Amino acid sequence: MIDKADVREAGKSLISERKQGAAVLGKHERYTGAPLSLYQDLAAINRENAFIWRQLTWAGLRRGDRRAWMRGDMIVPATQEGPPYWRVNRAENMLVLSSYHLSESAAPSYLDSLASFDRW
């Protein structure tokens, strides 16, 4: 077992030498602890997207259907202290909301953004 500190310390040495092609660096931040940077190759990114679309299809959604999306993606900086904590992705017809900023005090702003997106 390795933890985030091990991953941070090892850095690029964890990337397989057998892997060919570029790797995309993604930063994963939380309010607690230090950010964690992870590398994904194109195959991993495509695999994740395939899993997501399989689940959306199971839920009855099709490409282009309007949806609101909240998961562990960094939508706005973790240090941002006021709304908006979301962005509209017009290409995919979805409202992308930051799960990192959701709190009791921010909930009314989230509800307003959902209502506004529903009228859009």
C-alpha positions as CSV (number, residue, x, y, z in Angstrom):
1,M,0.0,0.0,0.0
2,I,1.2,3.5,-0.8
3,D,-0.4,6.8,0.3
4,K,-0.5,10.2,-1.2
5,A,2.8,11.2,0.4
6,D,4.5,8.2,-1.3
7,V,3.0,9.2,-4.6
8,R,4.1,12.8,-4.2
9,E,7.6,11.8,-3.3
10,A,8.0,9.2,-6.1
11,G,6.7,11.6,-8.8
12,K,7.4,10.5,-12.4
13,S,9.3,7.5,-11.2
14,L,5.9,5.7,-10.9
15,I,5.2,6.0,-14.6
16,S,5.9,2.8,-16.4
17,E,8.9,2.8,-18.7
18,R,6.9,0.5,-21.1
19,K,4.3,3.2,-21.6
20,Q,4.6,5.2,-24.8
21,G,3.2,8.6,-25.5
22,A,2.5,11.7,-23.5
23,A,0.9,11.7,-20.1
24,V,-1.5,14.5,-19.0
25,L,-0.9,15.9,-15.5
26,G,-4.0,16.5,-13.5
27,K,-4.0,18.2,-10.1
28,H,-6.4,16.9,-7.5
29,E,-6.8,19.4,-4.6
30,R,-8.8,19.3,-1.4
31,Y,-9.3,21.8,1.4
32,T,-7.3,19.5,3.7
33,G,-3.9,18.3,2.8
34,A,-1.6,19.1,-0.1
35,P,-2.6,18.8,-3.8
36,L,-1.8,15.5,-5.5
37,S,-0.6,15.5,-9.1
38,L,-1.4,12.4,-11.1
39,Y,-0.5,11.4,-14.7
40,Q,-2.9,9.8,-17.1
41,D,-2.2,8.7,-20.6
42,L,-4.7,9.0,-23.5
43,A,-5.8,5.4,-23.0
44,A,-6.7,6.0,-19.3
45,I,-8.6,9.2,-20.2
46,N,-10.5,7.4,-22.9
47,R,-11.3,4.5,-20.6
48,E,-12.6,6.8,-17.9
49,N,-14.8,8.6,-20.5
50,A,-16.1,5.2,-21.7
51,F,-17.0,4.2,-18.2
52,I,-18.8,7.6,-17.6
53,W,-20.8,7.3,-20.9
54,R,-21.8,3.7,-20.1
55,Q,-23.2,4.8,-16.8
56,L,-25.0,7.8,-18.3
57,T,-26.5,5.5,-21.0
58,W,-27.7,3.1,-18.3
59,A,-29.4,6.2,-16.7
60,G,-31.1,6.9,-20.0
61,L,-29.0,9.9,-21.0
62,R,-27.8,10.5,-24.6
63,R,-25.1,12.8,-25.9
64,G,-26.4,16.4,-26.0
65,D,-29.0,15.8,-23.2
66,R,-29.0,18.6,-20.7
67,R,-27.4,17.6,-17.3
68,A,-25.9,18.9,-14.2
69,W,-22.7,17.3,-13.2
70,M,-21.0,17.3,-9.7
71,R,-18.1,15.1,-9.0
72,G,-14.5,15.3,-7.8
73,D,-13.3,17.5,-10.6
74,M,-11.6,20.8,-9.9
75,I,-14.0,23.3,-11.6
76,V,-12.7,26.5,-9.9
77,P,-9.7,27.0,-7.6
78,A,-9.9,25.4,-4.2
79,T,-9.0,28.7,-2.7
80,Q,-12.0,30.5,-4.3
81,E,-14.2,31.9,-1.5
82,G,-17.3,33.0,-3.3
83,P,-19.6,31.9,-6.2
84,P,-19.8,31.0,-8.9
85,Y,-18.5,27.5,-8.0
86,W,-19.7,26.2,-11.4
87,R,-19.2,26.6,-15.1
88,V,-21.5,25.9,-18.1
89,N,-20.0,23.5,-20.6
90,R,-22.1,24.5,-23.7
91,A,-20.4,21.9,-25.9
92,E,-21.8,19.1,-23.7
93,N,-24.9,21.0,-22.6
94,M,-24.2,20.6,-19.0
95,L,-23.7,22.6,-15.8
96,V,-20.5,21.5,-14.1
97,L,-20.5,22.2,-10.3
98,S,-17.6,22.0,-7.8
99,S,-18.2,19.4,-5.1
100,Y,-15.2,20.9,-3.2
101,H,-17.1,24.1,-2.4
102,L,-20.5,22.6,-1.5
103,S,-21.4,23.7,2.0
104,E,-24.5,24.7,3.9
105,S,-23.7,28.4,3.3
106,A,-23.1,27.9,-0.4
107,A,-26.1,25.7,-1.0
108,P,-28.5,28.5,-1.9
109,S,-26.1,29.7,-4.6
110,Y,-25.9,26.1,-6.0
111,L,-29.7,25.9,-6.1
112,D,-29.9,29.3,-7.9
113,S,-27.4,28.1,-10.5
114,L,-29.4,24.9,-11.1
115,A,-32.7,26.9,-11.4
116,S,-31.0,29.3,-13.8
117,F,-29.5,26.4,-15.9
118,D,-33.0,24.8,-16.0
119,R,-34.4,28.0,-17.7
120,W,-31.4,28.3,-20.1
